[in-house]
Amino acid sequence: MKLINYLIILSLLLFSSTFAKEKPPFKNILSLDKPKTHKEIIFQDRDGSIINLKKINSDKIYILNFWATWCAPCKEEMPSLDKLHAKDGIFVFPINLEDKNLKKTDKFYDDLNIANLNVYFDEGLKLIKVFSIRGVPTTIILNKNKDEIARITGSVDFSDNKFISWLDSIK
């Protein structure tokens, strides 16, 4: 009888933890029930070199943040995104959607004291089509397989403890 009780309890624990998913801390975060795979995730670094995220071999969480220098909410959230990038196990790619202008982008970073983030661009706006981006800021969260697991429409405080805790729960 004890063995049966033990097996029932063990089964319930395994079943509930398998399907338990922490609720996102903010209303503008959409957590996907099933990861969405994208065939290619290609963009450019500040020097124009092509980055194909699908070819990067790492067990990190990837955050693609689509932004523009004229966007007030982007300016508001960028310092907390800079701090998030410094966390272990997370890599942030802030992707500027404007025409490439390093002078303007560097001034934006300097004005906000951005120290940890590099600059990336979506030449020809191909990546926004891949992710169906409708406005900025929009943030796409990818798992270690580079599959989309969540997206944020609008700004958030990436240094908020509720957000950090949620992000740690989905790794």
C-alpha positions as semicolon CSV with decimal commas, in nm:
position;residue;x (nm);y (nm);z (nm)
1;M;0,000;0,000;0,000
2;K;0,282;0,241;0,084
3;L;0,445;0,174;-0,251
4;I;0,124;0,265;-0,435
5;N;0,089;0,590;-0,240
6;Y;0,452;0,673;-0,309
7;L;0,408;0,610;-0,684
8;I;0,092;0,822;-0,697
9;I;0,261;1,114;-0,522
10;L;0,570;1,082;-0,740
11;S;0,355;1,075;-1,055
12;L;0,164;1,385;-0,947
13;L;0,484;1,574;-0,873
14;L;0,639;1,482;-1,206
15;F;0,321;1,563;-1,397
16;S;0,270;1,902;-1,233
17;S;0,633;2,013;-1,269
18;T;0,637;1,912;-1,635
19;F;0,350;2,144;-1,716
20;A;0,413;2,416;-1,461
21;K;0,510;2,739;-1,627
22;E;0,565;3,060;-1,439
23;K;0,333;3,336;-1,555
24;P;0,510;3,635;-1,718
25;P;0,546;3,928;-1,476
26;F;0,412;4,197;-1,712
27;K;0,102;4,212;-1,932
28;N;0,298;4,303;-2,245
29;I;0,492;3,973;-2,240
30;L;0,351;3,692;-2,451
31;S;0,492;3,355;-2,345
32;L;0,445;3,093;-2,617
33;D;0,302;2,754;-2,518
34;K;0,510;2,590;-2,789
35;P;0,845;2,734;-2,909
36;K;0,832;2,882;-3,259
37;T;1,115;2,784;-3,492
38;H;1,252;3,029;-3,747
39;K;1,456;2,899;-4,040
40;E;1,712;3,180;-4,034
41;I;1,795;3,462;-3,795
42;I;2,036;3,686;-3,984
43;F;2,147;4,044;-3,913
44;Q;2,465;4,256;-3,918
45;D;2,710;4,381;-3,660
46;R;2,836;4,741;-3,662
47;D;3,111;4,654;-3,914
48;G;2,863;4,501;-4,160
49;S;2,961;4,141;-4,088
50;I;2,673;3,896;-4,119
51;I;2,558;3,718;-3,805
52;N;2,356;3,401;-3,847
53;L;2,228;3,330;-3,498
54;K;2,129;2,976;-3,594
55;K;2,498;2,895;-3,644
56;I;2,609;3,014;-3,299
57;N;2,671;2,719;-3,071
58;S;2,588;2,812;-2,712
59;D;2,349;2,726;-2,429
60;K;2,241;3,084;-2,363
61;I;1,907;3,258;-2,368
62;Y;1,909;3,507;-2,657
63;I;1,726;3,836;-2,648
64;L;1,670;4,025;-2,972
65;N;1,563;4,380;-2,895
66;F;1,437;4,581;-3,194
67;W;1,478;4,955;-3,138
68;A;1,539;5,297;-3,296
69;T;1,720;5,612;-3,178
70;W;1,404;5,824;-3,212
71;C;1,200;5,586;-2,989
72;A;1,142;5,727;-2,637
73;P;1,044;5,388;-2,481
74;C;1,357;5,235;-2,638
75;K;1,568;5,503;-2,471
76;E;1,391;5,429;-2,142
77;E;1,456;5,054;-2,144
78;M;1,804;5,040;-2,300
79;P;2,000;5,094;-1,971
80;S;1,821;4,800;-1,805
81;L;1,883;4,589;-2,118
82;D;2,252;4,681;-2,087
83;K;2,254;4,547;-1,729
84;L;2,068;4,230;-1,833
85;H;2,333;4,152;-2,096
86;A;2,595;4,141;-1,820
87;K;2,411;3,849;-1,653
88;D;2,554;3,502;-1,702
89;G;2,368;3,279;-1,951
90;I;2,201;3,566;-2,139
91;F;2,310;3,733;-2,461
92;V;2,138;4,048;-2,586
93;F;2,139;4,162;-2,948
94;P;1,998;4,517;-2,968
95;I;1,905;4,551;-3,335
96;N;1,863;4,905;-3,468
97;L;1,596;4,922;-3,739
98;E;1,710;5,251;-3,887
99;D;1,942;5,299;-4,180
100;K;2,294;5,233;-4,060
101;N;2,432;5,550;-3,899
102;L;2,710;5,472;-3,650
103;K;2,751;5,836;-3,544
104;K;2,383;5,859;-3,443
105;T;2,380;5,514;-3,282
106;D;2,703;5,573;-3,089
107;K;2,565;5,905;-2,957
108;F;2,249;5,723;-2,843
109;Y;2,464;5,468;-2,654
110;D;2,695;5,736;-2,511
111;D;2,404;5,952;-2,389
112;L;2,264;5,650;-2,199
113;N;2,604;5,524;-2,075
114;I;2,557;5,188;-2,246
115;A;2,869;4,986;-2,163
116;N;2,791;4,618;-2,228
117;L;2,593;4,612;-2,552
118;N;2,718;4,603;-2,908
119;V;2,535;4,759;-3,203
120;Y;2,353;4,549;-3,463
121;F;2,144;4,638;-3,768
122;D;1,867;4,476;-3,972
123;E;1,984;4,571;-4,320
124;G;1,688;4,576;-4,557
125;L;1,450;4,508;-4,264
126;K;1,450;4,137;-4,343
127;L;1,453;4,022;-3,980
128;I;1,149;4,229;-3,882
129;K;0,959;4,039;-4,150
130;V;1,080;3,705;-4,010
131;F;0,945;3,798;-3,664
132;S;0,647;4,006;-3,788
133;I;0,759;4,309;-3,585
134;R;0,494;4,583;-3,584
135;G;0,658;4,851;-3,370
136;V;0,946;4,940;-3,142
137;P;1,054;4,845;-2,894
138;T;0,979;4,478;-2,949
139;T;1,185;4,209;-2,780
140;I;1,205;3,846;-2,890
141;I;1,328;3,589;-2,637
142;L;1,489;3,276;-2,781
143;N;1,587;2,957;-2,602
144;K;1,925;2,785;-2,642
145;N;1,796;2,624;-2,965
146;K;1,721;2,975;-3,100
147;D;1,347;2,904;-3,100
148;E;1,115;3,188;-3,002
149;I;0,969;3,127;-2,656
150;A;0,836;3,474;-2,573
151;R;0,799;3,826;-2,703
152;I;0,759;4,164;-2,543
153;T;0,565;4,437;-2,717
154;G;0,660;4,776;-2,578
155;S;0,909;4,854;-2,307
156;V;0,985;4,678;-1,980
157;D;1,235;4,720;-1,702
158;F;1,475;4,433;-1,775
159;S;1,637;4,481;-1,434
160;D;1,310;4,428;-1,243
161;N;1,347;4,131;-1,005
162;K;1,012;3,986;-1,120
163;F;1,137;3,984;-1,480
164;I;1,475;3,832;-1,385
165;S;1,302;3,559;-1,182
166;W;1,066;3,481;-1,470
167;L;1,354;3,472;-1,719
168;D;1,547;3,232;-1,494
169;S;1,239;3,007;-1,477
170;I;1,217;2,969;-1,857
171;K;1,587;2,895;-1,921
